[in-house]
Amino acid sequence: MAGTTAEAQTRSVTQQELSQLIRRIPVLSKLKDEDLGCLGPVELVEAPAGTMLIEQGAGIRGFGMILEGEVRATRVEINGSETPLAVYQDGDTFGEAPLLLGYKKTGVRCVVTRPLRMLLVSEEGFWRLMATCPNVRQGVLATAAQRIHSFQATTLHREKLISLGTLAAGLMHELNNPGSAAK
């Protein structure tokens, strides 16, 4: 799915706004108002459907938390095909895996598929949050572990299908080879 030329609009969020908005994000809903400072500056990102939110190979922007909308993550393969990885919707968080793994560039492309409103915390804010809020840390790590497991299962399934295709092609070649058939 190609993104449009539409741009995402970004603005800073006040502490009062943040106090209300984080209640929509399950992993942050138990955060106390006095602990909001651990997030550092938070941005509100709004984007129409079709907007390219993250281009594969771009620098890491931070930790995203979807208030409303939908984002589809895909990986563009060497041959140009796209492998679907995930769909993030209301209340979901994303971007923790590359931060936890220490990546400087993203390995996925994210496109807005339904008008989006999301909170974005910088890398520094993410690490401050992970260091100071055990409940949030536990939720983020559980989500990351589940996503990594799902990605590994998808990759294994894809490799098995490729092997099966190669085997089928070899078998068809042998069946269509008259010399082999004569033997």
Disulfide bonds with the S-S distance in Angstrom:
none
